[in-house]
Amino acid sequence: MEYEQEVEVTGHLIDSMILTRIFDKVMDLNGDFEVLEFRIGKEKTSPSYARLLVKGKSQEHLARILEEVYREGAVSVKIEEVMLEPAPRDMVLPDEFYSTTNNRTMIYVDGRWVEVEDIMMDKCIVYDPSSRRAYCKAIREVKRGDLIVVGEKGIRVIPPERPREGVDLFKFMSSDASSERPTLQMIRKVARDMYMLKHNDGKIVVVAGPAVVHTGAADALAALIRLGYVKGLLAGNALAVHDIEHALFGTSLGMYVHDGTLAIRGHRHHMRAINEVFKAGSIKAMVENGRLKKGIMYECVRNDVPYVLIGSPRDDGPIPDVITDVVQGWRMYREVLRGADMVLMLSTMLHSIAVGNMLPSHVKVVIVDINHAVVTKLMDRGTWQAVGIVSDVGVFLPTLLENITALEGSHKM
């Protein structure tokens, strides 16, 4: 008895390696396939089409193969309605729930394809029959009776594609990361892309760690905020505390940033900074009463840039602005990220990975860290579309600002 099913896939199958990945998935699972039809697009922007017969050794084996090829963009030739089951209670999913990728996803329900809103990886899909809309939700957001997508039928995943008109830094994002790449050229490309986004009403969000301050790059990030390049800042307690310490005392963890010397009794400076925030009541209050006059957090307040600070068990303080409820912080991160076109991740592994899990695959991601392992770990956790730059953030940010300033100046002439 043969266990087989016809599937089809449309898009830039060759340039984007979609068809190759489908073949690899079938072979990796010891299945078989037969190409029944293959039409190659005759123009650079024209899509290609392939129809395949996928074969397994049993129904379970075939189902496992199909699950993998569906996630690479294939769909069954015979379109079937998506399967829905109600959640048995709040924050509990049916056993066979569908776990999402970060790629654009659609479900076939009530005779039509419906795009899943707010797509993120490792979540579930909830369908609302009253509005006829589908949503990507975290398990904590699920309510009893919510209709949850189960199984693999009636689901279409659309991976990002690379058109044949050429490859730029973000035309087709890849998970390459190397300290030997031409960093200055990459920074110039990032600067150009940020410039274009800003002047076309794009949204750039920054995720940053305290190394931005330690390495002397706080002024550069503050300048980017002041110039209108940052529409949201996501970080932890440490970035804000050390930025405020730097603004008040010129130090970061008691060390003068400009020359690397230790301040007398400098070990108290970060605690003094925390105390100043508590005295004022908030970072915004410090700006309003004139105590805080410069820095990253100052520029966020003065330029109405939303920021979210999420705490951890190791925080000193934490300052009043820090959200200590991780679930609440996750929701606020997601709100700031809504509609983002680009996310710049600067020397913070845990916050970068957390944010990466919230992003659709079409969002441009640049991760900068001096540690190669941090860059690759983000990509290995699923944010495969990221461009990794292995560099000292203290060099990256000032160079980025220099290039952006040059672009702004040249276009004013």
C-alpha positions as CSV (number, residue, x, y, z in Angstrom):
1,M,0.0,0.0,0.0
2,E,1.4,3.4,-1.0
3,Y,1.2,6.4,1.2
4,E,1.5,9.5,-0.9
5,Q,0.1,13.0,-1.4
6,E,0.4,15.7,-4.0
7,V,1.7,19.1,-2.9
8,E,2.4,22.3,-4.7
9,V,4.5,25.4,-4.1
10,T,4.8,28.8,-5.8
11,G,7.3,31.5,-5.5
12,H,11.0,32.3,-6.2
13,L,11.7,28.6,-5.6
14,I,15.3,28.5,-7.0
15,D,16.7,31.8,-5.9
16,S,15.3,31.5,-2.4
17,M,16.3,27.8,-2.1
18,I,12.7,26.9,-1.2
19,L,12.5,23.9,-3.5
20,T,15.9,22.7,-2.3
21,R,14.8,22.9,1.3
22,I,11.7,20.9,0.5
23,F,13.7,18.2,-1.2
24,D,16.1,18.1,1.8
25,K,13.3,17.7,4.3
26,V,11.8,14.7,2.4
27,M,15.2,13.0,2.1
28,D,16.3,13.8,5.7
29,L,13.1,11.9,6.9
30,N,13.9,9.0,4.5
31,G,10.9,9.7,2.3
32,D,10.6,9.9,-1.4
33,F,9.3,12.4,-3.9
34,E,8.5,12.7,-7.6
35,V,8.4,16.0,-9.5
36,L,5.1,15.9,-11.5
37,E,5.3,19.5,-12.8
38,F,7.9,22.3,-12.7
39,R,7.5,25.7,-14.3
40,I,10.3,28.2,-14.0
41,G,9.4,31.9,-14.1
42,K,10.7,33.5,-17.3
43,E,11.2,37.0,-15.9
44,K,13.2,38.2,-12.9
45,T,10.1,39.0,-10.9
46,S,8.0,36.0,-12.1
47,P,7.4,33.2,-9.7
48,S,8.1,29.5,-10.4
49,Y,5.7,26.6,-9.7
50,A,6.3,23.0,-8.7
51,R,3.9,20.1,-8.1
52,L,5.3,17.1,-6.3
53,L,4.2,13.7,-5.2
54,V,5.5,13.1,-1.7
55,K,5.7,9.5,-0.5
56,G,6.1,7.9,2.9
57,K,6.4,4.4,4.4
58,S,3.3,4.7,6.5
59,Q,0.5,7.2,7.1
60,E,2.3,8.4,10.2
61,H,5.6,8.7,8.3
62,L,3.9,10.6,5.5
63,A,2.2,13.0,8.0
64,R,5.6,13.7,9.5
65,I,7.1,14.5,6.1
66,L,4.2,16.7,5.1
67,E,4.4,18.6,8.4
68,E,8.0,19.6,7.5
69,V,7.4,20.5,3.8
70,Y,4.3,22.5,4.7
71,R,6.5,24.7,6.9
72,E,8.7,25.4,3.9
73,G,5.9,26.8,1.9
74,A,4.3,23.8,0.2
75,V,0.5,23.2,0.4
76,S,-1.6,20.2,-0.4
77,V,-3.0,20.2,-4.0
78,K,-6.3,19.2,-2.5
79,I,-7.2,22.1,-0.2
80,E,-8.8,21.1,3.1
81,E,-10.4,23.1,5.7
82,V,-8.3,23.9,8.8
83,M,-9.2,21.8,11.9
84,L,-10.3,23.7,15.0
85,E,-10.8,22.6,18.6
86,P,-12.0,24.7,21.6
87,A,-9.5,25.3,24.4
88,P,-10.6,23.2,27.3
89,R,-9.9,26.0,29.8
90,D,-7.9,29.2,30.2
91,M,-4.2,28.9,29.3
92,V,-4.6,25.3,28.1
93,L,-4.4,24.1,24.5
94,P,-5.8,21.0,22.8
95,D,-3.1,18.3,22.6
96,E,-2.6,18.5,18.9
97,F,-2.4,22.3,18.6
98,Y,-0.4,23.8,15.7
99,S,2.8,25.5,16.8
100,T,3.6,28.5,14.6
101,T,6.7,29.6,12.8
102,N,7.7,33.3,12.4
103,N,6.8,33.2,8.7
104,R,3.7,34.7,7.2
105,T,0.9,32.1,7.8
106,M,-2.6,31.6,6.4
107,I,-5.4,29.2,7.3
108,Y,-8.2,27.9,5.0
109,V,-11.5,28.3,6.8
110,D,-15.1,28.8,5.7
111,G,-14.0,28.4,2.1
112,R,-11.3,31.2,2.1
113,W,-7.7,31.8,3.1
114,V,-7.4,34.0,6.2
115,E,-4.0,35.6,7.1
116,V,-2.9,35.0,10.8
117,E,-2.4,38.4,12.5
118,D,0.6,39.2,14.8
119,I,2.5,36.1,13.7
120,M,5.3,35.0,16.0
121,M,7.2,31.7,16.5
122,D,6.2,29.0,19.0
123,K,2.7,30.2,19.6
124,C,-0.8,29.0,18.7
125,I,-3.5,30.2,16.2
126,V,-6.9,31.3,17.4
127,Y,-9.8,31.7,14.9
128,D,-12.7,34.1,15.8
129,P,-15.7,33.1,13.7
130,S,-17.6,36.3,14.6
131,S,-15.0,38.5,13.0
132,R,-13.7,35.8,10.6
133,R,-10.1,36.7,11.7
134,A,-7.2,34.6,12.9
135,Y,-4.7,35.6,15.6
136,C,-1.4,34.3,16.8
137,K,-1.5,34.1,20.6
138,A,0.7,33.0,23.5
139,I,-0.7,30.2,25.6
140,R,-1.3,32.6,28.5
141,E,-3.6,34.6,26.3
142,V,-5.9,31.7,25.5
143,K,-9.3,31.6,27.0
144,R,-11.6,28.7,27.5
145,G,-13.6,28.0,24.3
146,D,-11.2,29.8,22.0
147,L,-11.1,27.9,18.7
148,I,-7.5,26.7,18.3
149,V,-6.0,25.4,15.1
150,V,-4.9,21.8,15.4
151,G,-3.0,19.5,13.1
152,E,-1.5,20.5,9.7
153,K,-4.5,20.6,7.4
154,G,-5.6,23.9,5.8
155,I,-2.4,25.8,6.8
156,R,-0.1,27.7,4.4
157,V,3.3,29.0,5.4
158,I,4.9,31.7,3.2
159,P,8.6,31.9,3.7
160,P,10.5,35.1,2.7
161,E,11.8,35.1,-0.8
162,R,14.7,36.6,-2.8
163,P,13.7,38.0,-6.1
164,R,16.3,37.7,-8.9
165,E,17.0,41.4,-9.3
166,G,20.0,41.1,-7.0
167,V,21.1,40.7,-3.4
168,D,21.6,43.6,-0.9
169,L,22.1,43.3,2.8
170,F,18.3,43.0,3.4
171,K,17.0,41.8,0.0
172,F,17.4,38.3,1.3
173,M,18.4,38.0,5.0
174,S,20.6,35.1,6.0
175,S,22.1,33.7,9.1
176,D,25.8,34.3,8.2
177,A,27.9,35.8,10.9
178,S,31.6,36.2,10.9
179,S,34.2,38.5,12.4
180,E,35.9,38.4,9.0
181,R,33.1,40.1,7.1
182,P,33.8,43.7,5.9
183,T,32.2,45.4,9.0
184,L,32.6,49.0,7.7
185,Q,30.8,48.1,4.5
186,M,28.0,46.4,6.4
187,I,27.6,49.4,8.7
188,R,27.3,51.7,5.7
189,K,24.5,49.4,4.3
190,V,22.7,49.4,7.7
191,A,23.0,53.2,7.8
192,R,21.5,53.6,4.3
193,D,18.7,51.2,5.1
194,M,18.0,53.1,8.4
195,Y,18.1,56.4,6.5
196,M,15.5,55.1,3.9
197,L,13.3,53.7,6.6
198,K,13.3,57.0,8.6
199,H,12.5,59.1,5.6
200,N,9.7,56.7,4.4
201,D,7.9,56.6,7.8
202,G,9.5,53.3,8.7
203,K,9.8,52.1,12.3
204,I,13.1,51.2,13.9
205,V,13.3,49.7,17.4
206,V,16.5,49.2,19.4
207,V,17.2,46.5,21.9
208,A,20.2,47.4,24.0
209,G,22.3,46.2,26.8
210,P,24.5,48.1,29.3
211,A,27.6,47.4,27.2
212,V,26.4,50.4,25.1
213,V,27.3,52.6,28.0
214,H,30.4,50.7,29.2
215,T,32.0,50.9,25.7
216,G,31.4,54.7,25.4
217,A,28.6,54.4,22.7
218,A,25.8,56.0,24.9
219,D,26.2,59.4,23.2
220,A,25.9,57.9,19.8
221,L,22.7,56.0,20.6
222,A,21.3,59.2,22.3
223,A,22.1,61.1,19.1
224,L,20.3,58.5,16.9
225,I,17.2,58.9,19.2
226,R,17.5,62.7,19.0
227,L,17.7,62.5,15.1
228,G,14.5,60.5,15.0
229,Y,15.9,57.1,14.0
230,V,14.6,55.2,17.0
231,K,10.9,54.7,17.6
232,G,11.2,52.4,20.5
233,L,13.7,51.2,23.1
234,L,13.7,47.8,24.8
235,A,16.1,47.0,27.6
236,G,16.6,45.9,31.2
237,N,17.3,47.8,34.4
238,A,21.1,47.9,33.8
239,L,21.0,50.0,30.6
240,A,18.9,52.6,32.2
241,V,20.9,52.7,35.5
242,H,24.3,52.9,33.8
243,D,23.1,55.5,31.3
244,I,21.8,57.6,34.2
245,E,25.0,57.0,36.1
246,H,27.0,58.1,33.1
247,A,24.8,61.2,32.6
248,L,25.1,62.3,36.3
249,F,28.7,61.3,37.1
250,G,30.5,60.5,33.8
251,T,31.1,56.9,34.9
252,S,29.8,53.5,34.2
253,L,30.1,51.0,37.1
254,G,32.4,53.6,38.7
255,M,34.8,53.9,35.8
256,Y,35.1,57.1,33.8
257,V,34.0,56.2,30.3
258,H,36.2,58.8,28.6
259,D,39.6,57.5,29.8
260,G,38.9,54.2,31.7
261,T,40.1,55.4,35.1
262,L,38.3,54.6,38.3
263,A,36.5,57.3,40.2
264,I,37.1,57.8,43.9
265,R,34.4,55.8,45.7
266,G,33.0,55.2,42.2
267,H,31.6,51.8,43.2
268,R,28.8,53.8,44.8
269,H,27.8,55.6,41.6
270,H,25.3,53.2,40.2
271,M,23.6,53.0,43.6
272,R,23.6,56.8,43.7
273,A,22.0,56.9,40.3
274,I,19.3,54.4,41.4
275,N,18.7,56.6,44.5
276,E,18.3,59.7,42.4
277,V,15.6,58.0,40.3
278,F,13.7,56.9,43.5
279,K,14.0,60.4,44.8
280,A,12.4,61.8,41.7
281,G,9.9,59.0,41.3
282,S,10.7,58.1,37.7
283,I,13.0,58.7,34.8
284,K,10.5,61.1,33.3
285,A,10.3,63.1,36.6
286,M,14.1,63.4,36.6
287,V,14.0,64.9,33.2
288,E,11.2,67.2,34.1
289,N,12.8,68.5,37.3
290,G,16.1,69.1,35.5
291,R,18.1,66.5,37.4
292,L,18.7,64.4,34.2
293,K,20.0,66.5,31.4
294,K,21.5,64.1,28.8
295,G,21.8,60.5,27.8
296,I,19.8,57.7,26.2
297,M,16.9,57.8,28.6
298,Y,16.8,61.6,28.6
299,E,16.5,61.6,24.8
300,C,13.7,59.0,25.0
301,V,11.7,61.2,27.3
302,R,12.4,64.4,25.5
303,N,11.5,62.9,22.1
304,D,8.5,60.8,23.2
305,V,10.2,57.6,22.3
306,P,8.5,54.7,24.2
307,Y,10.7,52.5,26.2
308,V,10.2,49.3,28.1
309,L,12.5,48.1,30.8
310,I,12.1,44.5,32.1
311,G,13.7,43.4,35.3
312,S,15.7,40.3,36.4
313,P,16.6,38.7,39.7
314,R,20.1,40.3,39.7
315,D,18.9,43.9,39.3
316,D,20.0,46.5,41.8
317,G,16.9,48.5,42.7
318,P,15.4,48.0,40.3
319,I,14.4,51.6,39.4
320,P,10.7,52.5,39.5
321,D,10.3,52.3,35.7
322,V,11.4,48.7,35.5
323,I,8.6,46.1,35.0
324,T,9.2,43.2,37.3
325,D,6.2,41.1,36.0
326,V,7.8,39.2,33.1
327,V,4.5,38.4,31.4
328,Q,3.4,42.1,31.6
329,G,6.8,43.1,30.3
330,W,6.5,40.6,27.4
331,R,3.2,42.2,26.4
332,M,4.6,45.7,26.5
333,Y,7.6,44.6,24.4
334,R,5.2,43.3,21.9
335,E,3.2,46.5,21.7
336,V,6.4,48.6,21.1
337,L,7.4,46.0,18.4
338,R,4.1,46.2,16.6
339,G,4.6,47.5,13.1
340,A,8.4,47.5,13.3
341,D,10.3,47.4,10.0
342,M,13.8,47.0,11.6
343,V,15.1,45.9,15.0
344,L,18.7,46.8,16.0
345,M,20.0,44.5,18.7
346,L,23.0,45.8,20.6
347,S,25.0,43.6,22.9
348,T,22.3,41.9,24.9
349,M,21.8,38.2,24.4
350,L,18.8,37.4,26.5
351,H,16.7,40.4,25.5
352,S,17.7,39.9,21.8
353,I,16.6,36.3,21.8
354,A,13.3,37.2,23.6
355,V,12.6,39.9,21.0
356,G,13.6,37.7,18.1
357,N,10.9,35.2,19.2
358,M,8.3,38.0,18.9
359,L,9.2,39.1,15.3
360,P,7.7,38.0,12.0
361,S,10.4,36.8,9.6
362,H,9.9,39.8,7.3
363,V,11.2,42.2,9.9
364,K,14.8,43.3,9.3
365,V,17.1,42.3,12.2
366,V,20.7,43.5,12.8
367,I,22.4,42.0,15.9
368,V,25.7,43.4,17.0
369,D,27.9,41.7,19.6
370,I,31.7,41.3,20.1
371,N,31.0,37.6,21.0
372,H,30.4,35.5,18.0
373,A,28.5,32.9,20.0
374,V,25.8,35.5,21.0
375,V,25.2,36.4,17.3
376,T,24.9,32.7,16.2
377,K,22.8,31.8,19.3
378,L,20.1,34.3,18.3
379,M,19.9,32.8,14.8
380,D,20.0,29.2,16.1
381,R,17.0,30.0,18.3
382,G,14.9,30.8,15.2
383,T,15.7,34.4,14.1
384,W,17.4,33.0,11.0
385,Q,16.7,36.2,9.0
386,A,19.1,38.3,11.2
387,V,22.2,39.9,9.8
388,G,25.0,39.3,12.3
389,I,27.8,41.8,12.9
390,V,30.6,40.6,15.2
391,S,32.0,43.8,16.4
392,D,32.5,46.0,19.5
393,V,29.3,48.0,19.9
394,G,31.5,50.9,21.1
395,V,32.9,51.0,17.6
396,F,29.7,50.1,15.7
397,L,27.4,52.8,17.1
398,P,29.7,55.8,16.6
399,T,30.5,54.6,13.0
400,L,26.8,54.1,12.3
401,L,26.1,57.6,13.6
402,E,28.9,59.0,11.4
403,N,27.5,57.4,8.3
404,I,23.9,58.5,9.1
405,T,25.0,62.0,9.7
406,A,26.9,62.1,6.4
407,L,23.7,60.8,4.6
408,E,21.6,63.5,6.3
409,G,24.1,66.2,5.3
410,S,24.5,65.1,1.7
411,H,20.7,65.1,1.1
412,K,20.4,68.6,2.5
413,M,22.8,70.1,0.0
